[in-house]
Amino acid sequence: MDNPGSSILTALGGGSGIDFIKLADDLSDASFAFQRTTLESRNETLQTRISSASLLRNTLTQLASALGDRIRSGDLAPQANVGNSAVADVSTTSGVVPKGSYSLEVTQLAQGQTLVSKSYGSKDDLVGEGSLTIRFGAVDGASFTEDTSQTALDITVSDTDTLATLASKINSASGGSINAYVAQGTGGAQLVLKGKEGANSGFVLEPTSAATTPTATPGDLTYLAWNPASDAGELRQTSRDATFKLDTIEMSSASNTVKGLPEGLGFSLKATNIGAPTTISFSNDPAKITGVMQDFAAALNDLATSLNEEAAAFGGTLGNDAAARALKRDLAQLAGQTVMPGAAEGEPSTLADLGLKITREGRFELDTERLNETLASNPEGAAAMMTTGPFGLYATMDKLARNNTLRTNPGTLGGSVLRYEAQMERNDEKLEKIAAQQESMRSRLTSDLVAAERRIASSQSTLGFLQQQIDAWNGSN
């Protein structure tokens, strides 16, 4: 193959008047034009493939994520029906599907201790210098049993602390275990202390006065001392646990918010119903499951349409991409895939049981007749497929998305993106080398051609002198 630079040199010819700087630029540019254009074209193709693979990868990931958000929102989980809604609100653990019905009898609500101090003139009265220790435990009548697992509070009280500033110090030191404030009532200012719910959340006040002779009067810290044996009306409410019967089994909780019960149940207890147990049952909303499956089929069609366009055997950007072909195979097998491996015979176990089907043309459709049959014959089985647990609709799509998008796996769309990016990086490195080689050639050619220009100019000067001599000789003859 002829050097393109030689063609330019031949076309321009030699001699004075030639722009040798431009000639050097043109020669160096033409010498590397084919390599540069080839690499730039390859990069354009790679960039298109990266965009296509990223689009499919993001679409698949977003589909799985949106499905998870939809299921986690709770509208697909079996909804609790409480016979007496005044007694409790019911919650369930994500991924667990409660079954059947339960009886609930609340015999006692949990409550925290409330202590109201003796009266002061105002919230700005000094309480006296010293230290205040607050110990936690159970108050039972005139006795107190300390809970040593709870750290006692030790509060330093200065000679400038008032009833109001002491309340602030208690709040700060307790970290939420006690809520303290000053109430100004008809009898004066009083320090109110409210503890958390639970029998072991009771507390006693043990002040130590800095005074030489404590007086236990306003202005001396010992005035705030309290324990159940010396109670003179300061105790307004005793701390206690909640007690209830679940299916006649007696249980207790330090809080009215009860978690960790069988079948993932949880309660927010609101009132007692002694002797009149209420019934808790669960039911599904078939319309919501149908709506999810309709939206799911539509989203799969959007993904399949993009995949068919991008990975078309003829003309598709990813026509030769193994990861795109793998995703096609996974989608084609989706409807018949077992997603509930532990399902008993007759229970729904595939997405086809939820009405998902794929046509010969590769389109996803919802077989509402098949879905309605499943919802009618086994609503609990259908609901079990609509959780964020290890099996079911979401787990299947989440696994499919991960298996087809991980960048660390060369056989996935993420792996394809990584591979194409690496190829572009190598091409860019080659382009940088070509640019350096082209600049080196341009510099060398410029130097050589400028030197040639000087030699041509010198030769033309000599020729001009000789021509003048010859003309002079001819004239003398």
Disulfide bonds with the S-S distance in Angstrom:
none
